């Protein structure tokens, strides 16, 4: 099972809000996540980001690959 750390979209129309989640790579974008790792709200200035780095490091240790967007968010957090 290839695991990805990626964003899943929440929020209403034209008001996006994203959760940072660990999920199987073949699961659809808004499908069931294995674990919620944090959130990203781009509607605020500056964007609001909360990430549980302990959980992220666990999943990276298990072989999960972050998407490009999540990689950029994690780089800003570190």
N, C-alpha and C positions, 0 to 999 in steps of 0.2 A: 504494500500500500504506500504510494507516494503521497506525502503530506506536504501541504503548502500553508504558509502564514500569509493571509490575504485579507482584503477588506470585504465586508458584506454591507450592502446599502440598507439603511433604515431611514426613517423620517418620511415626510409627506412630499407631495409634488413640489418641485422647485425649492425644497428645503432639505437638502441631503444631510445625512448624519451617518457615519460609518462606524462599524465595530471592527476591531482587529481580531481575527479569529484564526484558529488552527483547524484545517479541514482537509479531507481527502481531496486530491487534485481533480478527481472525476465528478465531484459533487457540484451541483449548479451553484451559481453565485450566492443566492439567498437561501441555500439549503441548510440542513442541520449541521452545526459546527461541533467539532470535538471538544473545543474549549474556547471561551471568550478571554482574550488577552488584554483588551483595552478598548479605547474608542478614539475617534478623530472627528472633530466638528469643524469643517472648513468655513462655516457661515460667520464665525466670529473673527474679529481682527485684533490681535493675531489669532490664528486657528487654535482651538482648544484640543490638547492631546493628553491622554492619560494612558500609560502603558505599564503593565506589571512585568518588569524586566526579569524577575525571577522565573515566571512562567515562560517568557519568550526564550530565555536561555535553556530551559528544560527542553522545549520543543526543538530548538536548534541542535541541542545535543542528541536528540532522537532522530535527527536527519531531515527535519522539515526545512524547506527552501522558501525564503520570503520572496514575494513579488517585488518588482522594481519600486513600486509606490511605497510599499511597507518598508523596504530597505532604506529609502530616503527618509521616511518618518522616524525610523529607529536611529538613523545616523544623527538626526537633529536632536533626539532625546539623550544620546550618550555624551 
